């Protein structure tokens, strides 16, 4: 570049640098596209290396560019700088030489398959770093980083977050800063996030300091590619390693740019799940095979289908060079794609065939079957050359080395076997996976292979020694497909978690994210004063953690199967867990010892609820039985029979005398806990009832069902008052606001709906999630709510406007999301076993006035009502409301003249809800509390408040 040109670009760079990032700077809704596009380009052309690094590694610039829907273009900016920066010159020269070798290999591969050459020269694979070299590079990056290191760290950050930034940055201010904070506790990206102002931090969902992941200068994960809406079944990489194609249960194929993670083409045409994709050696076309019994030939340049081949059953392999396909069920059938002619029927297996691989010269093939064997075939004669026996489970995947001398198979016995195809002997049995092996791929030089498994991991193998070189952890679902790049340095995988991951197989390390459990988190709860968090998991354990630091304090082992639910007593000194081992356990929170093991169920126990006096509990099981327990003695007081199927939820009324359960048998039942009798059977749903919630006055309840409706019930008469329609798929959870006037339901249709319970109408439909919404939690003031979804995000909603206020994005589906405002925060349980503590500024989370209710609680020990009391929703303190509150409620009740069977939540006039004398400060935490204008009591209201004090 001539000096005058550099000077010209530097002038333009200086001009653009002085322009604002947003055209509407105060509101920051309209990013300046010209500055965002041109500034990095002009600085790079002017060789202003320090300046362009400052630009690209500025989180506000990243936020603005992502908000302009240019997150993938941002990655291109980084790669453009990397092509020119002096520190990267040596790496660029090596990459060019490597690409030249790969181009030659591609040409030779085609010539070998068509018989033009007799020998295939295999490319070299770069040796992996030694442990000493790896550690030395880590130390150098930490102690003496250069400009290249800074660029690469931000590029690693964008590789993981580009999809989230592209989709969410335009809706949430400073989202890039939030994700940078949550990315790492140190390093260039994490340090940049720490420089954000306090005003910026107040608008973010940030992991607590102790929960931030450690910095990983050499991560395994280069890109997380999000685009499919269902499980990814197959993947294939172009021979230049720049692009890949994936096929999914969503019936689509996606062509990806592996440099940026961007979707280049979405190939639509199949009507069922895509099971196979193969890219031609020149990278211009691809074949896909589907459960719809078709193969499609695609032009990858324009994203169009060139030809559809009908009647190809259960495709297991397509040749990219000679245009033939092997399909079948028990037999393998060889077809000519051009003519549709049947060429060979390969008979030999005694059960269905799952996978086939063909040698590069197209003369032989190997098939893997549910009959536990592999068979080597002569494709010219159809003869079975050899039957390979060694697996003890179904063979799901096979792959042949480029020289055609060996093959590797993966099985439901959790192993891979490396076979000598000449002798039929087992060369190595590769052990390391803990679940079915679904996919294998071999590097072009035949020295390494990568496997993917239902244990959610990939393993890189050394085929010479049979040793595992790397375990790649990052997926949150079964790994169904893997493909290794021709240079052996990267791999691409597809999973049931709907994502693809691009892995670095060179020097890298797994990110050691703190993980509480080894399997999914089924439930989380918090002690009333907000000090201890309890989580329970499918891994059979409970964990107790310090909520201020989100650090595990102790692991409790007492159950022998999945722990499904946890509930803490009102005084916060004990808790109960319910398990699939058919028991419940009462634990002491001070000593961590077992106080009682509650035995009586004969099927897995799903749910548990504790009475307000803390002396009793009710549990529900998959067998349809509820049991009412005495927590002092551990004895079953009542066995409540009435349901026929799986019980999904149980709730106890505010006074503690009744409980309601809901079941797969399509009903809810209201129980009298004093007698064990059925008070009401609530019939109205036409499918499984999944969730139930009771209004604060104890007079009404709302249920959610797989029939896509919610029903508002009168608990006195058992009548359905309102059928709430609006969802288009199963309802997963329902929750009623603290004042009882509104409820929120969340659904598999990706939405939440706010319901006006008085009118029986939908007030707002909250749209923003892209997958099942599993959990909803309402703030103690009833003004905001948090939803958690399989799309790996939580969203904070304003229930007045329906607006999205903030969004937290993580790497695994969110099963539990609960707000605990004291301390202020969000606590998340994930499908992968993580329990995350997310800090939220108090002003963002809630208004500062929590809602509570005065109630008389039945004392099961004394068999009488306790004195009037209220619980602070913030610190859990139980106290006697002062006389001014009780007098105000007495006057409201007298004036309203409600009958005992009427619901104050539904029928008390609106003007009574905001009386000034209904507000006081909590005697313990001193936070402002607002009382509902009624008292929960079995007695008829009296004018004199002293009646309730008695």
N, C-alpha and C positions, 0 to 999 in steps of 0.2 A: 504494500500500500504506500503510495507516495505521500510525503509530508503534507501537501496541500489538502489532500483528501482527509487525513487525520484531523487537520485543523478545522475543516468544514464540519465534520461530524462532532467535534468537541464543542463547536459553537451551538449547534442544534441541541446537543445534550445539555449544555448550560441553560439554554432557553427553556427547554422542557422541564428541567429540574426546578425552575422557579414557578412553575404552574401548579395549581392545587390538584390533589388526587381526585377530588369530586367537583362536579360542576355546581352542585348545591352544597357547598362545604358544611354549613351548619347541620343539615339533616343527613347528609352522607347517604343519599339514596341513588344518586346518578354518578357513577364512576366516570372519570375522564378517560375514555377509550384511547384517545390519541396519545396521552402521556403514558398510559399503561403499556401500549404496544410499542411505541417508538423509543422511549427513554432507554430501556436496556439495549436495544439494537444500536442506537447512536453511541452509547457509552462503550459498547463492545467494539464497534467500528473505529472509534477513536482510541482504542486500546487503553481506556481509562479503567484499569482492572480494579483498583481499590474502590473507585466510585461505583462501578457496576455491581460489585459485591455488596457494598452498602445499600444499594437500591434493592437488589433481589433478596437480600437477607433482612430486610426491614418488614416486620410483621404487619405494619399498616399498609405497605405496598402490596403484600401478599393478600391481605384482606380485601383491598380495593379490587385487585385483579380477579380474585375468586368471586367477589360480589358481582363483577361484570360477566360472570360465567366464562372466565378464561383461565381456570385453574390448570387445565392441560397445556394451554399455551405458555403458562408460566414455567412448566417443566421444560418445554422447548427452549425458553429463554436460558435456563440453566445449562442445558446441553450445548447451546450455541456458545455460551461463554467458555464452557469446558473445552470446546474445540480450539479455542484461541489462546487461552491463558498459558503462559510459558511453563508453569509447573506441571502441566499435563501433556507436554509435547512427547515425552518418551512413551507414555501410555497410548497416545494416538498412533504412533508409528507401529507399536506392537499390535494394535487392533487392526490396522490396515493390512499388515502381513498375515494376520490370522484370517481376515476376510478373504484374502486372495487364495489361501489354502482351502477355505470352505467352498469358494466358488468352483475351484477345480474338482473338489470332492463331489459336488452336486452334478457337474457335467459327467464325471466318471461313473456316478451311480446310475444315471440314465443309460449310458453306453453299456454298462455291465448288464443291466436288466434286459436290454434289447439284443444282447449278444455281440455288440460291436467290439468289446474288449473282453479278454478272458480273466483278468485279474483286477481286483478292486484295491487300490492303495488307500489304506485307512488313515485318517488325519490323526495327528498327535493331540493328546489331551494334556494341558498344562498340569504339572504336579501341584498337589495341594500343599499349602504352607505347613511347615512343622509347627509344633506347639510353641517352640521357642521363638520362631519368626512371628507367629501370630501375636504372642504376648508382647514382643518388642514393638510391633506396630501399634498395638493398643496403647502402650505406654507413651510412644512418641506422639500420638494424636492427643493424648491427655496433657502432656507436659510441654510439648513444643509444636502446636498446630500451625499450619500455614494457610494461605488463602484457599488452596485446593481443599483442605480439610473442612473449612467452613462451608464452602459450596456443597460439598458432598453430604455434610450433615443435614443441611436444609433440603437437599434433594432427597435424602432418605426420609425426612419428615413428610415431604410432599408425596412421596411414593405411597406412604401409608394413609395420608389424609386427603389426597387429591379428590377422591370421590365425595367425601364429606364436605370439603370446601366448595366444590362445584355445586353441590345440591343445597347447602345450608347457609353459606356466607352471605348471600343476598338478603336473607331474612333476619339474621342475627348479627348485630354490630359487634366488632372485635372478636368474632368467632375464631379467627386464625390465632389470635393471642391465647384464647382459651385452650385450643387444641395443642398449641405449642407448650403451654404450661403442663398439660396432661401427658405430653409426649415423653418428657425426660426431666429429671431433677437437676441435671447438669448439662454441659456441652453448649455449643453455640445456640441451638434452638431454645433449650430450656433457660439459658441465661438471658436471652432476648426477651422471653416472656416475663421474667422477673422484673424487668425494667418498666413494665406497664404502670401507669399511674393508678392511684387508689380509686379514682373515679371509674376508670376502665374496669378494674377488678370487681367493682360492685355489681357489674352487669353480667358476670360470668359464672358458669358452673365449673369450679375448679376442684380437682382432687386435693384432699388434705395433704399437707406437706409430706407426711410420713408415707402416704399412699402413692406418691409420684414414682414412676418407674425409674430405675437407675439408667444413666446415660449409656447408650450402646453405640460406640463409634463404628463397629463393623457388624451391622445387623444381618440376620438371615433373610428377613422379608424386605424385598426391594419394592414391590408393588402389591397392593390389595385391590383387585379389579372387581368392581361392583357394577352389575348391569342385568344379570339374570334375576328372575323372580322366583325360580324354583331350583332344585338341586342340579348341579352341573355334573353330567355323566361322562363326558369325554373331552379331551383336549389334544391339540396337535400344533407343533411349532414349525414355522417355515425354516428352510435350510440356511437362511442368512441370520436366523435368530432374532429378527426385528419384529416379527408379527406372530400371532397365534390365533387359533380358532377354537372355540368351545361350543359344545352342544349340551342342551339342557332338557329337563323335564318340562320346561315352559314352552317347548316345541320350537324354539329358535336356536340358531347358531349366531355367535358374535365373533367378529374379526377384531382383534385388539392390536393396538400399537404398544409393543412392550417397552418402548423407550419412555412413553408418557403415561401409559395406562388408559389411554383414550379409546373409546369405541369408534372404530373406523366404519364398520358396516354391521347392521343387524339383518340377518338372513332369515326371512320368514317364508314358509311354504309347507312345512310339515304340519300334520294335524295331530301327531302324538309325540311322545318323548323321543329325543334324538339320542341314539345309542352309539354311533360311530362317526368320526370325522377323519378324513385323510386329506392332506395338502399335497398337490403335485410338486415335484422337485423344483420347478421354476417359480413356485409360489404364486402363480397367476390363477389357479383354479383349485377347487376342493370338492370332494365327494362327502355327502352325509347320508347316513342310513338311519331309519326311524322305525318305531313300533307301528307306524301306519302302513308298513310293508312297501315302502318306496325308498329309492335312492335318488338324490338330487345332485346334479353336477352344477356347481356355482362358478360364476365369473367373479373373482375376488376384487377385480379392479373397479367394477361398477355395482357389485352387490346384487346381481340378478341371477335367477335360475336359468341355466342354458337348456337343461333337459331333465325330465323326470322319468325314472325307470320304475314301472309298476310291478307289483307281485313279487318283490324280493323279501322273503320271510325272514324275520329275526336276524338281520345282517350282523355278521361278526367281523368281517374284514373286507376292505376294498383296496384293490391295487391301484396306486396312483400312476403307474407307468403303463401297464398292459391292459388296463380297463376291464378287469375281471373282478368278480365278487364271490365271496364264499358266504353262504347263508345256510340256515338249517336249524333243526331242533335236536332230534336224536342223531340224524345223519348230517354230514356236511355236503352241501351241493355247490358245485363250481359253475358259475354262469358267465357268459360273455355279455358284458354290458351293452356292447354295440348292437348285437343281433338278438339278444334275449335268449340265445341258445343254451341249453343245458350241456355242459362239457363233461362233467364227471359227478358221480355220486359216491361219496367217501363213507363206506359202511364200516363200523367197527366199535363205536361207543355203545354202551348199554344204557346211557342216560343222556340228558340234554347237554349240548355243547355251549359253553359260555364264551370261549375266546379262540381266536386263530391268529397265527402270525406266519408270514411267508418269507422265505429267504430272498436276499437281494437279486439273485439270478432268476427268481420266480419258478424254480424247478421243484421245490419242496415246500411243505407247510407243516406246522405243528398245531394241534388243537388241544384244548383243555376242557374237561367235562365234569359234570356232577358225579360221574362214576369213579372219581378220585384219580383218573389216569390222564396222561397225555399220549397222543398218537402222532408219529411222524409219517407224513404222506408223500408219495410220489405224485405230483400234480399232472404228470403226463399220462400215467397209466391208471391213477386212482388207487394204487396199491398201498396198503399200510406197511411201511418199512420197519417200524419199531413201536412197541407199546411201552411207555415209560411209567413204571410203578414206584411210588415212594411217598406220595401224599396220603394223609389219613382223613382228608376232607375234600369237598368239592374244589375243583380247579377253576378259578375265576379269571385268570389272566395269564397270558404267555407272550414272550418276546424272544426273537432270535438275534444273535450277534451278527454284525455285518459280514463276517467271514463265513457264516452259515455252519460253523462247527459246534456251537453251543446254543443253549436256550435257557431261559429262566422262567419259572412258573410261580404263581402266587395262589394261595389256597385258603379255605376256611379253617384249616388247621393252624393258622396264624404264622405260617412259614413261607419262605420262598425256597425253591430248589434250583440249583444250577446244574444242567444236564450236559453230558457229552453226547452229542447227537450221532457220533460215529459208533460209539460202543454202547450207548444207552445207560451208562453208569451215572450215578450221582456224584458230582464233583464237590459240591458244597451244599449243606442245608443252612440257610440263612435265618437265624433266630433273633428276634428283637421286637417284633410286633406283638401286641397283646390282644389282637382281634383280627377278624378276617382281612386278608390281603386282597384288594380289589384291582390293583393296577401295577404294572411294572414297565419301565422303559430303560433301554440300554444305550450307553454313549456310543458314538460311531467307531471308536477304536476298540470297543468291546471290553474295556477294562473296568468300567463302573456301571452301576445300575441304580435306579431309584424306584422305590416301591411306595404305594399309598394304601392306607388301611382304614378299617372302621374304628381303630383306636385314635383317629383324627390326626395322625402323624404321617410324615414321609420319612423314609430312611435312605440314605445314600450308602451304597455298598461297594467295597473293593472286591471285584470278581476273581482276582488272582488269589486272594487270601480268604475270602468269605467273611471278612470283618466289616462291621458297621463303621463308616467314617463320620457320618453326621446324622443326627435326628432332628428333623425340621418340624418345629411346633408353631402353629399359628392358626390353623383351621379350628372351627368350633363344631364341625360336623364330620361325618364319614368322608374320607378322601376316596373319590371314585375314579379319578383319572390323573395320570402323571405323564409328563413328556420332558425329556432332557435335551438341552440345546446341543447342536452339533459340536461345539467346542468343549462341551462337558462342564462349563463354568456356571451355568444357570439351569433351573428347572421350572416347570410350569405345572400347576396342579389345579384340579377342580373338585368341589366338595358339595355335600348336602347343605352346607351353610349358605349356598347360593353365590359363593364368591370363587374367584380364581386367585391364586397367589403366585407371583414370580419370586423365586428364591435365588439367593446367592450361594453357590456351592463352594466358592473360594473361601478365603479367610473370613470367618463369620462366627458369631456366637448367638445363642438363644437369649432373648431378652428375659431376664429373671424377674418377671412381674410378680409381686406378692400375691399369692393365691391361697385363700383360706381352706377351701375344700378341693378334693380331687374329682368331684362330680357335681352335678347341678345343685344349686341352692333351692330348696323347696319352700323355705319360709324364713323370715327375719322378724325380730321384735326387739323392743328396747325397754329398759327399766323406766319406771315413771319419772325419776329425776334426771333421766337422760345420760347416765354415766356408763352403763354397760349395754352393748349390743350383743344379741344372741342370734346365731344363724344355725339352721339345721339342713342337712344335705342327704342326697341319695347315697353318699359314701358312708352312711351309718353313724356319723358323728354329729355332735353339737359343738360349736365354737363360741366362746365368750370373748368379746373384744372391748378395748377401751374406746369409747365413741369419740373422744377428743383427739386420739391419735390414730384410730382405726388399726390398732395393732392387736393381734390375737393374745389373749391373756392365758387361756387354758383350753385344752381339747377334752371333751367329756365323751367317754365311750361306755355305753351300757346297753345300747340296742344292737341287735345282730343283723338288722336289715335297714332299708331306707328310713330315715327320719323325715316325716312328712309335714309336721306342724309343730309350732311352739307357741305357748301362751304364758304370760307372766302374771302372778297374783297382784292385786291392787297395791299392796304395801311394798312390793318390789323386792321381797326377800326370798321368794321361791318361784320356780317355773315348772311347767309340765311340757313334756314332749310326747308326740304320738308317732307310732312307727308301724311299718309293714310287718314287723315281727309279732303283731297282734297285741302288743302291750303299750301302756303309757307309763312314763316315769316322772315322779315328782322329785325335783332337785332342790338342794339348798344353795342359794346364790352366794352365801358367805363362806361355806366350807367346800362347795362343789361336790358334796356327797349325795348319794341317793337316799331320799327320805322314805319313799314308797314306790313299789312297782305295782302298777294297777293291772291286774289280770282278770280277764272275763270275756274279752272278745275272742272270736275264733277265726277272724279274717283281718286283713290289714286295716289299721286305724288311720284315717285320713285327716280328721279334723278334731279340734279340741277348743273348748271355751270355758272360762272360769267365771263363777258367780261373783257379783260385785262385793259380797262380804268376804271373798277369798277362801271360804270354807268348803265349797263344793265345785265340781267341774262336770261337764258333759262332753262325751266323746262320741264320734260317729265313725262307722266302719264301712268297708266295701260290701259287707254282707247285709247292709240295710239296718243294722242294729245300733241304737244309741244306748249308752250306759251313763247313769248319773252317779258320781263318785263322792264319797266322804274323804276329803284330803287329809284329815287327821288320822283316820284308821286305815285308809287305803281300801275300804270295803265298797262294793257295788251296792248302792241303796235302791236303785231302780234300774231294771232293764226295759228299755222303751222299744216296744215292737210295734211296727205299723208300716214301715217302708219295706218294699220288696227287693230293692236294688241299692247299689252304690250310693252312699251319702256324701254329698259334695261340700256342704257347709252346715254349721250350726251357730246360732246366735242366742244369747240370753237377753231377756228384756231388761230395761234399766232398773226395775225394782228387784230383779233377781228371782222372781217367782215362776216365770215361764221361760220356755225356750222354743225356738223354731228351727226346724231342719229342712233341708231340701235334697232331692234325690234324683237319680236316673229314672225312677219310676214315674216321673212327670208331676209329682206332687210335692207340696210342702206340708209339714205337720206342726201344729202348735201344741206343746206339751205343758201339762201342769206338773211342775217339778216337786211339789209337795206330795202328790198322790201317784205320779207316773202315768196319769190318764191322758188320753188324747182329747184335747179341747176342741180342735178344729182340724179338718183335713182340707187343705186349700187346693182345689182342682180347677184347672183352667189352661195350663200349658199342654201342648201336644207333643212335647219332646223333653229330653233331659233338662232338669232344673239345675243350673250350675252355681248360682250365687244368690245370696239373700242379705238384706240389710234392714234394720228396724229404725223407725223414726225415734227421736229423743223422747217423745211422750209415751212411747211403748204401745201406741194404739194402731199404728199402721206398719206395713212392711212392703218392701219392693223386692221382687225376684227377677232374675235374668235367666234365659233359657236358650237351648239350642234351636228352639222354634223361631228365634230371631226377635222375640218380643220380651218386654218387661211387663210385669203386672203389679199394680198397686192394690194391696189387700187390706181389708178391714179385719183386724185380728179378733174383734169381738164377735162378729157374725160369720167370718170365714168367706165373705163375699169378695169377688173381684170388683174393685171400684173403677179401675181404669186399665185398659190394655194399651200399652205404650208401643207404638209401631214406628219404626224408622230405620232400624238396622237391616242389613241385607245378608248377614251371616251370623254364626253362633255368637252369643254374648259370653264373655269370659269373666267379667266382674261387674259388680254394682256397688255404689257407695252413696250414702245420704249425707248432705251437708249438715253441720252442727245445729242449724236452726230448724231442720226438718222440712224446709220449704222446697228444696231442690234435691235432685239426685243426679248422679253421673253413671253412665254405663259405658263399658268399653268392649270392643268386638273384634272378631276375626275379619270384619270388613274394613279394617284399618282406621276406623273412626271411634271417637267418643261422642256421646250425646248428653247434653245437659237437659234434664226434664224439669218442667214446672209441675210439681206434684199437685198443686191446687187445681190447675187447669187441665192436667193430664196431657200436656202438649210438650213437644220438643222446643226448647228455648234456643239452643245452638247446637249445630253439628260441628265438632272440632276435627278438622282435616289437617293432616300434616305427616302422619305416619305412612309408611309404605309396606307394612306387614302387620300381622296380627298384633293387636294391643292386648297385653296380658294383665296389666295392673293399673290401678288408679288409686291415688292418695290425695285427700283434700286437706288444705291448710286449716288450722284451728279457728281462723276467722271466717272460713267458708267462702273466701273471695277468690282463691286460686287452687289449682290442682296440678298434680304431676301424673303423667301417664308413662308407662314403660312398655316397650314393644320388641317383637322379634327383629325389627329393623335395626336393632342395636342402639336405639336412642331413647332418651327420656325427654319429654317436652313439658315445660311449665306453661300453663294456660291461665289467662285472665278469664274468670267465669262470668264476669259482667259483660265483656265485649267479645269473648271467644278468641281473642288475639293470642298469638304465641309470644311469650316473653323471653324465653331462653331455651337452649337445647343442649343436652349432654350426649356426646357420641362416644361409644366404646367399641370393643372388638368382638363382643359376643351378645347373643340374644338376651334381653332383659326379662327375667321371669317375675321379679319382685322389685317394687320401687315404693319406698315409704318415706314420708316426711316426718322428721322429728325436730320440732322447732326449738328444743332446749337440750343441747346446743342447736343452733340453726344449721340444718343440713338435710341432705338427701342420702339415703342409704339403699344400695342397689345389690340385689342378688342375681347372679347370671347363670346361664346354662353351663358354663365351663367351671363353675365353682368359685368364681371371684366374688368377694364382698367389697364393694367400693364405697368409700366415704367421700361425698361430694360437698364441699363447702359452698354455702349460698349466703349472700349478704341479707341481713334481716329485713331490710326495706324492700328487697326484691321478692322475698319469700312470702311475707305476710304483713298486714296493715298495723299490727301492734295491739289489737284487741281480740282476744280469744273468746269463743262462745262456750258457755257451760250451762248445766241444768241442775236445779235443785231437785232432789229426789229422796224418797224414803226407801231404804234398802232392807229387804227381808233378811233377818239374821237366822240362819238355819240351825245354829247351835242353841240359841235362846228361844227359837220359834216365835219371834215377834219382830216388829219393825224396829230398826235402829232410829236414832234421832235424824232429823233432816240434815242432809249434807250435800256438798258439791265437790267435784274433783277439778282441780286446775288442769286444763289440757296441756299446759306447758311443763310444769314440774311434777305433776301427779299428786300434789298435796291435797288431802281430803280435809275439809273444814266445814264448820257450821256457818252458814250465811248470816250476815248481820241483820238486825231488825228492820232497817230501812228497806232492804231488798225484799224481805218477806212481807212487809206491810204493802209495798208497791205491788207485789204479785197478788196479794190477797184482794186489793182493790180492783186490779185488772180482772181477776177471776169473777169477782162479784158483779162487776159491770157487764162482763161478757155473757154471763148466765149460760155458760155451756153445760150441757148435760154430761153425766159421767161417761157415757159411751161415745161422746164426741171427741174428736182429735184436736187439741189446741194447735198443733202444727198446721193442720189443714183448714181449721174453721175459726180460729181466733182472728178478729179484724186486724188489718195491717197497722192501724194507728197505735196499737199497744206494744209493738215490737221495739220501739226506740225510746222508751221512757228513760230520762236521765238517771233516775234512782235505781235502774237495773245494772248500773256499772259500779264496780269497786276494784280495788287492787288485791291480788293474791296475798294472803298473809305471809307466805313463805318467799316466793320469788319476786313479789311486788310488781308483777306485770299486770296490765289492765285486763280485767275480765268483764264480759257482758253476759248477763243471765237471760236465758229464755223466759218469757213472761208467764210461766206456768210451773207447777210442781208435779212431779211424778209420784202419785200416791193412789192407793186403793180407796181412800176415803173421799167422800163428797166434799167439794170446796166449802169452807166456812169463811165468814167475814173476818174473823179474828185470827191473825197470823199465829197467835200463841197456841192455837190448836195443834199446829204441826210440830211446834217445839216439844210438846208433850210426847 
